[in-house]
Amino acid sequence: MPKKYSVEDRAEWLILSEKGESEAKIGNDKEIDLRTVKAGIIQARRERERREANVSLIRDALKRHQEQLLTELSALARSLEPSAVEAEAISWYKREPISVYIDREQAETLFISELFPKTSAEKQTPLKQHLGRSKLARELSKWQKSNISHLLARIGLQYKTIALIKEKTGLPVVSENNEFNDPFIFSYTACRALYKYALRWRIEKDHEESRKKFDVELESGMVINSETHWVSLFKTVLAEVKGGDKVKCRADLLAAYEELKKAPELEAVAMTLKKLETIGMTLKELITEYIAPGLLPGSCSVCERIGI
């Protein structure tokens, strides 16, 4: 029965062959048949090529995987920008499933569940697996909690806005003009306008001239149209007051705005926004540090499948 030679034996013959030794000399030195040496060298070369091909495939797969992870990190850094100053968290329209027309606690619960689905939060993505319990993962968790607090503060300000308008004007707030006979206030224009101007005013806390500009703009832009019986802001209808006192309605809306500027709900939005921006800056710097080497530490299920 012919002797079987190991992978190591064949690899040794290949090395000797590549160093310049003839197959005949290798056979003589090892006391092996020439045909066995020739076949062994050919097989050893194929085995090496196969190994090199596998290494190349693994290297390419790992490179693509790392590129995907770094792309996700870059996208994450871009997503850390807070909402625009005047952005509202939920809708002013009654027809929307999450709006200021439903109970506030219910709106907050629905908003959070829609923004952060339970299945999404629990899913261990490759990026999450790589980050593990790193400083970046901890800072990211901190930012997400602050973001929720900030968005909930915005919801609180929206409810405060609509409550103050109802209180000051004594009129119903609607999102469709067929809900009540006039007079009434439109939530998607009047509430949105006061919410927006109050936020701009608060964010410009250290710029008195800008604050005055917003106040003057709102007061001068809010006008009465006696023919249509509208109270408008730069041609946007805030209220229909055919059956009511238009002058009083305008004055009451401005009074609601003044009250809104003093509301703790407005301060809560400003303070949570400042905190969110501070954490966001730290997080962006940290992400930049992680991206710089071009290789994200740690491992994940994809790495395991690749064979790392």
Buried (B, 14 or more C-beta within 10 A) or exposed (E): EEEEBEEEBBBBBBEBBEEEEEBEEBBEEBEBEEEBBBBBBEBBBEBEEEEEEEEEEEEEBBEEBBEBBBEBBEEBBEEBEBBEBBEBBBBBEBEEEBBBBBEBEEBBEBBBEEBEEEEEEEEEBBBEBBBEEBEBBEBBEBBBEBBBBBBBBBBBBBBBBBBBBBEBBEBBBBBEEEEEEBBBBBBBBBBBBBBBBBBBBBBBEEEEEBBEBBBEBBEEBBBBEEEEBBBBBEEBBBBBBEEBEBEBBBBBBBBBBEBBBEBEBBBBBBBBBEBBBEBBEEBBEBBEEBBEEEEBEBBBEBBEEBEE
